[in-house]
Amino acid sequence: MKIGVLAVQGDFEAHGRALERLGAVAVYVRVPADLDGLDGLVIPGGESTTMLKFLENEGLFGAISNFAARRPLLGTCAGAILMATVVCRPAQRSLELMDIAIERNAYGRQVDSRIATLSPSSEFAERTAAGPLEAVFIRAPIIRRVGARARVLLEYHGDPVLVEQGPHLAVTFHPELTTDARVHGLFLEKASAK
Amino acid sequence: MYLDDGFRLKAGLAEMLKGGVIMDVTNAEQAEIAERAGACAVMALERVPADIRKEGGVARMAAIAKIREIQKRVSIPVMAKARIGHFMEARILEALKVDYIDESEVLTPADEEHHIDKRPFTVPFVCGARNLGEALRRIAEGAALIRTKGEAGSGNIVEAVRHMRTIQREMKQLTVLGKEELVAESKKLQAPLELVEYVAEHGKLPVPNFSAGGIATPADAALVMQLGAEAVFVGSGIFKSEDPDRRARAIVKAATHYNDAQKLLEASEELGEAMRGLDVAKLEPSELLQTRGW
């Protein structure tokens, strides 16, 4: 399976390693043509403002929108922000793939970043594996509203942190910075569906 | 010992900055220009290195009001510089909740023997290095991100290239040595054995490695990325150039497309004048910033 990782800025290499540990081939995407023939695309953590500039200026915004109509996307942190329908504090444009409202840097600045242990919902455990899940939050956003079309798969302190909508997944923490492969595994399952 | 949860968070933010450009800014307007151009973070300081060089005097941590103003204006991470060894400037910056502290040779050192013990801090630190020993000593003290020093405020890439090549070469050399040879290397490098062994096994530092000090053009940024930098700091190069806005955008583009000559050509076109720059070889030893830090 060939999975693209948007590589304009951020921790794209950590995603590449996580995907390769699961046997997928990681392809770094920097121009629209790089999307050809991919089974799915990961938008990594990083700065969403920086990535948005690139998407808008280099023809990637439309190309990824079109790609998302055909194949699954996984967005982590900045990636989740780019996939949300509504982005606030400050408001910015997004791909509008997930029926969620998301607030940027909602926990505060870097000193408020944290590593938490999540207790997966029974659905998440059934579809992946049971057991606590380590979640690394770095200047993370908070999902403030989940619309009817999206479903919450994981929560932290009552806030949704992993949301599914059709083929897509948006997550506010960084599964790529841990050795727990369940979130990437779930995504690869979706990407393997033809 | 180096990779506890606190440290993983510190190095984690550095991961998020990879492939990006961190720009020196001296006020909120410049910070806004940097953010609009696609900077992944800004470094708040009183004067850019080129002006520190020209004006002289003691260079200290930036005024708090200025850093606050910048924090209010942009949503990207805001870094600030503390003097080498000045752990109380660092404590103040931490209380201000800056996202990263640069213990920087660009400011006048406060301690000529000791760097800050960075481990007890919650805020992450970035430190400069000219060679592997220096990089590993800073990591041992708790730095979660290394940048090559280059020669700040010179607009001349030669020192950044020298330092990046040196660190890469010294890392490669370690990967072919036997266990017992690493003990001797640790002594030579004046760095903890544990870290020397990590580099020997992985061929890279346990934290991200960025480049700084003399980057003035998109081509400069691409060059240091080719040599192994994972992101770049640009100081005087942007706001000392003729058209900062356009140059900032061009350098951001170059940091992503450092492997794509066609994109680099586009980034290099219609740029206006770069900063004038200095011949580092003609500087007096006392004028060098890179020799600060031990």
Chai-1 contact restraints between the chains, C-beta under 6 A:
chainA,res_idxA,chainB,res_idxB,connection_type,confidence,min_distance_angstrom,max_distance_angstrom,comment,restraint_id
A,V8,B,T256,contact,1.0,0.0,6.0,A-B,restraint_1
A,Q9,B,G19,contact,1.0,0.0,6.0,A-B,restraint_2
A,Q9,B,G20,contact,1.0,0.0,6.0,A-B,restraint_3
A,Q9,B,C40,contact,1.0,0.0,6.0,A-B,restraint_4
A,G10,B,M16,contact,1.0,0.0,6.0,A-B,restraint_5
A,D11,B,E15,contact,1.0,0.0,6.0,A-B,restraint_6
A,D11,B,M16,contact,1.0,0.0,6.0,A-B,restraint_7
A,A14,B,E15,contact,1.0,0.0,6.0,A-B,restraint_8
A,G45,B,M16,contact,1.0,0.0,6.0,A-B,restraint_9
A,G46,B,M16,contact,1.0,0.0,6.0,A-B,restraint_10
A,E47,B,C40,contact,1.0,0.0,6.0,A-B,restraint_11
A,E47,B,I76,contact,1.0,0.0,6.0,A-B,restraint_12
A,T49,B,I76,contact,1.0,0.0,6.0,A-B,restraint_13
A,T50,B,G20,contact,1.0,0.0,6.0,A-B,restraint_14
A,T50,B,G38,contact,1.0,0.0,6.0,A-B,restraint_15
A,T50,B,C40,contact,1.0,0.0,6.0,A-B,restraint_16
A,K53,B,G38,contact,1.0,0.0,6.0,A-B,restraint_17
A,P90,B,S75,contact,1.0,0.0,6.0,A-B,restraint_18
A,R109,B,K97,contact,1.0,0.0,6.0,A-B,restraint_19
A,R109,B,D99,contact,1.0,0.0,6.0,A-B,restraint_20
A,Q110,B,L13,contact,1.0,0.0,6.0,A-B,restraint_21
A,Q110,B,D99,contact,1.0,0.0,6.0,A-B,restraint_22
A,V111,B,K97,contact,1.0,0.0,6.0,A-B,restraint_23
A,V111,B,T122,contact,1.0,0.0,6.0,A-B,restraint_24
A,V111,B,V123,contact,1.0,0.0,6.0,A-B,restraint_25
A,S113,B,L9,contact,1.0,0.0,6.0,A-B,restraint_26
A,I115,B,D5,contact,1.0,0.0,6.0,A-B,restraint_27
A,V136,B,G12,contact,1.0,0.0,6.0,A-B,restraint_28
A,I138,B,G12,contact,1.0,0.0,6.0,A-B,restraint_29
A,I138,B,L13,contact,1.0,0.0,6.0,A-B,restraint_30
A,L177,B,G12,contact,1.0,0.0,6.0,A-B,restraint_31
